[in-house]
Amino acid sequence: MSKLTGKVAVVTGGSKGIGAAIAKALAAQGASVVVNYASSRAGADEVVAAITAAGGKAVAVAGDVSKAADAKGIIDTTVETYGRLDIVVNNSGV
Ligand SMILES: NC(=O)c1ccc[n+]([C@@H]2O[C@H](COP(=O)([O-])OP(=O)(O)OC[C@H]3O[C@@H](n4cnc5c(N)ncnc54)[C@H](OP(=O)(O)O)[C@@H]3O)[C@@H](O)[C@H]2O)c1
């Protein structure tokens, strides 16, 4: 069993760059990962595909974290999808 098996993580800005690398690293340790993105759906889907191809669990969830309703939506979707939330990596930015 990996260190993060059973844990659920949100990575904001997970569609590319540092966030994508963090999302893959958390998944490799066993976490189920919500890969948030603002506009790069294709990038987020690629990250999810890479994680699932490696045997991990991930979903892509859209949302602009600068908007309160979107931020709440990301968290609500996480809990609806995986039933809990353990880790938030607030990476999004430019
Ligand atoms: N790279 C560096 O050398 C460096 C140095 C110091 C600090 N940082 C910080 O590290 C973080 C990641 O950097 P990076 O180089 O990996 O950036 P990046 O490749 O430009 O990726 C930025 C990520 O943040 C997302 N994003 C931007 N605004 C968002 C918003 N309002 N809501 C949700 N997601 C949003 C983007 O999503 P979309 O693609 O969908 O827009 C993308 O997934 C940033 O906070 C940056 O300031 C980076």
PDBQT file of the ligand as one rigid body, heavy atoms in Angstrom, charges set to zero:
ROOT
HETATM    1  N1  LIG A 101       7.397  28.118 -12.961  1.00  0.00    +0.000 N 
HETATM    2  C1  LIG A 101       8.114  28.803 -12.084  1.00  0.00    +0.000 C 
HETATM    3  O1  LIG A 101       9.351  29.021 -12.249  1.00  0.00    +0.000 OA
HETATM    4  C2  LIG A 101       7.490  29.331 -10.830  1.00  0.00    +0.000 A 
HETATM    5  C3  LIG A 101       8.253  30.031  -9.900  1.00  0.00    +0.000 A 
HETATM    6  C4  LIG A 101       7.660  30.502  -8.716  1.00  0.00    +0.000 A 
HETATM    7  C5  LIG A 101       6.310  30.280  -8.492  1.00  0.00    +0.000 A 
HETATM    8  N2  LIG A 101       5.583  29.618  -9.421  1.00  0.00    +0.000 N 
HETATM    9  C6  LIG A 101       4.153  29.409  -9.134  1.00  0.00    +0.000 C 
HETATM   10  O2  LIG A 101       3.846  28.013  -9.232  1.00  0.00    +0.000 OA
HETATM   11  C7  LIG A 101       2.525  27.873  -9.728  1.00  0.00    +0.000 C 
HETATM   12  C8  LIG A 101       2.532  27.001 -11.008  1.00  0.00    +0.000 C 
HETATM   13  O3  LIG A 101       3.399  27.580 -11.941  1.00  0.00    +0.000 OA
HETATM   14  P1  LIG A 101       3.589  26.953 -13.391  1.00  0.00    +0.000 P 
HETATM   15  O4  LIG A 101       4.836  27.507 -13.950  1.00  0.00    +0.000 OA
HETATM   16  O5  LIG A 101       3.398  25.472 -13.305  1.00  0.00    +0.000 OA
HETATM   17  O6  LIG A 101       2.351  27.626 -14.146  1.00  0.00    +0.000 OA
HETATM   18  P2  LIG A 101       1.651  27.263 -15.552  1.00  0.00    +0.000 P 
HETATM   19  O7  LIG A 101       2.399  26.208 -16.297  1.00  0.00    +0.000 OA
HETATM   20  O8  LIG A 101       1.353  28.563 -16.227  1.00  0.00    +0.000 OA
HETATM   21  O9  LIG A 101       0.275  26.616 -15.083  1.00  0.00    +0.000 OA
HETATM   22  C9  LIG A 101      -0.634  27.400 -14.374  1.00  0.00    +0.000 C 
HETATM   23  C10 LIG A 101      -1.803  26.542 -13.981  1.00  0.00    +0.000 C 
HETATM   24  O10 LIG A 101      -2.672  27.332 -13.179  1.00  0.00    +0.000 OA
HETATM   25  C11 LIG A 101      -3.969  27.290 -13.748  1.00  0.00    +0.000 C 
HETATM   26  N3  LIG A 101      -4.662  28.533 -13.430  1.00  0.00    +0.000 N 
HETATM   27  C12 LIG A 101      -4.280  29.804 -13.662  1.00  0.00    +0.000 A 
HETATM   28  N4  LIG A 101      -5.188  30.670 -13.182  1.00  0.00    +0.000 NA
HETATM   29  C13 LIG A 101      -6.185  29.901 -12.634  1.00  0.00    +0.000 A 
HETATM   30  C14 LIG A 101      -7.400  30.188 -11.985  1.00  0.00    +0.000 A 
HETATM   31  N5  LIG A 101      -7.800  31.454 -11.764  1.00  0.00    +0.000 N 
HETATM   32  N6  LIG A 101      -8.167  29.158 -11.544  1.00  0.00    +0.000 NA
HETATM   33  C15 LIG A 101      -7.777  27.868 -11.734  1.00  0.00    +0.000 A 
HETATM   34  N7  LIG A 101      -6.623  27.530 -12.346  1.00  0.00    +0.000 NA
HETATM   35  C16 LIG A 101      -5.853  28.537 -12.787  1.00  0.00    +0.000 A 
HETATM   36  C17 LIG A 101      -3.774  27.050 -15.225  1.00  0.00    +0.000 C 
HETATM   37  O11 LIG A 101      -4.951  26.506 -15.764  1.00  0.00    +0.000 OA
HETATM   38  P3  LIG A 101      -5.341  26.724 -17.334  1.00  0.00    +0.000 P 
HETATM   39  O12 LIG A 101      -4.189  26.142 -18.122  1.00  0.00    +0.000 OA
HETATM   40  O13 LIG A 101      -6.608  25.978 -17.498  1.00  0.00    +0.000 OA
HETATM   41  O14 LIG A 101      -5.463  28.192 -17.524  1.00  0.00    +0.000 OA
HETATM   42  C18 LIG A 101      -2.622  26.060 -15.179  1.00  0.00    +0.000 C 
HETATM   43  O15 LIG A 101      -3.100  24.752 -14.896  1.00  0.00    +0.000 OA
HETATM   44  C19 LIG A 101       1.974  29.279  -9.983  1.00  0.00    +0.000 C 
HETATM   45  O16 LIG A 101       1.208  29.680  -8.871  1.00  0.00    +0.000 OA
HETATM   46  C20 LIG A 101       3.224  30.102 -10.117  1.00  0.00    +0.000 C 
HETATM   47  O17 LIG A 101       3.013  31.451  -9.747  1.00  0.00    +0.000 OA
HETATM   48  C21 LIG A 101       6.122  29.134 -10.567  1.00  0.00    +0.000 A 
ENDROOT
TORSDOF 0
